[in-house]
Amino acid sequence: MANVVVVGSQWGDEGKGKIVDWLSEQADIIVRFQGGHNAGHTLVIDGVTYKLSLLPSGVVRSGKLSVIGNGVVLDPRALLEEIGRLEKQGVSVTRENLRIAENVALILPLHSELDGIRESGSAATRIGTTKRGIGPAYEDKVGRRAIRLMDLADLQNLNGKIERLLAHHNALRRGLGLDQIKPRDVYDQLAAVAPRVLSYMDSVWSLLDEKRREGKRILFEGAQGALLDIDHGTYPYVTSSNTVAAQAATGSGLGPSSIGYVLGICKAYTTRVGEGPFPTEQQNEIGRLIGERGREFGTVTGRPRRCGWFDAVLVRQTVRTSGINGLALTKLDILDGLEEIKVCVRYRLDGREIDYLPAGEHAQSRVEPVYESVEGWQDATAHARSWAELPAPAIKYVRRIEELVGCPVALLSTSPEREDTILMQNPFEA
């Protein structure tokens, strides 16, 4: 049985929540391996909508173990608030169904404040983040001054680690003209949340290895999308972690041989939130129509998403950088009724055609899409649950996407409801 990694193959917001929930019914363990509460997954189960940011999607299903791996940055207050919201919806979150890696780095209020200051500054410092402290927390992790979850279990030695952290942050704050942070304030913040958060702490790498050896099915749930990867994305307009499939191993403590199948999620069109290049963006009536039909607003931020045609160049690239075995194509129904649909098949850069997105920021901003027109369809694809229910032009569109990106479509989603899914290949049985 294959352990499965689910990653976004565009800029995020591809509908991973529904697909992960659909797969989680077959899994025993669901693992978040990167990012923080800047993610946004919406699940609709039996008519009830759950909005998750930090917790793995499996937490809303009984009998599943959810795990937050070491590759995540964890805001303790946001975690407890999210747990509280779920409990109001009747979902119990205890040590029985949630474990958190002891070596996960923590997001503190000072991180969120710094993130907000940078985003509120000039265009030179603005990336388009969620202002939730994700980037500054990862900076401290790499700078070897982060406070980690395990540190809350040893409060008598916490002060020295806070001093080390503030030696950096207070110097930075002085340069920004901000008040200094008192070590006691940070200590009190952490001591207040320690008892509740520590109840979920575990040696996750050991736990997952044990479960793997028992033959348990593990589902690794990525956040954001591969085009926001710190190395392989549209740098610098990216997130602060690796979002490609290989991070599932690093961010959980399991070796790469534990991964059997990579499922890439992508929309039948393209969206992006925040700053950065977007070759197929449609700042016109088509873009507005797609956004309205698709309800393209960020789960976390509420910001309207930028919308455009499907970009086969980008998805083909992420298929390779993430080693994607199959695609889950979502929101096909949003294109219902269009006379003509365009697909970007290559780019034009400075007068020559290329079949990849260049790594340079300025080159990315200059690429022009080269489109291929595809026949649209008038019959509805919404709520279809078999190929036989799809209009012939819609099937041709899906098959053309497969050809262009060099990867088969394993699942096809035709509405937010989990039952409205056409299955071609079960990743757990591949």
Secondary structure, DSSP 8 states (H G I E B T S, - for coil): ---EEEEESSSS-SSHHHHHHHHHTT-SEEEE-SB-TT--EEEEETTEEEEESSS-GGGGSTT-EEEE-TTBEE-HHHHHHHHHHHHHTT----TTTEEEETT-EE--HHHHHHHHHHHTS-TTT-----SSSHHHHHHHHHTT---BGGGGG-GGGHHHHHHHHHHHHHHHHHHHT-----HHHHHHHHHHHHHHHHTTEE-HHHHHHHHHHTT--EEEE--S-GGG-TTTSSTTSS-SS--STTHHHHTTT--GGG--EEEEEEESSEEE-SSS--TTB--SHHHHHHHHHTT-B-TTT--B-EEE-EEHHHHHHHHHHTT--EEEEE-GGGGTT-SEEEEEEEEEETTEEESS--SSHHHHHH-EEEEEEEE---S--TT--SGGGS-HHHHHHHHHHHHHHTS-EEEEE-SSSTTSEEES--GGG-
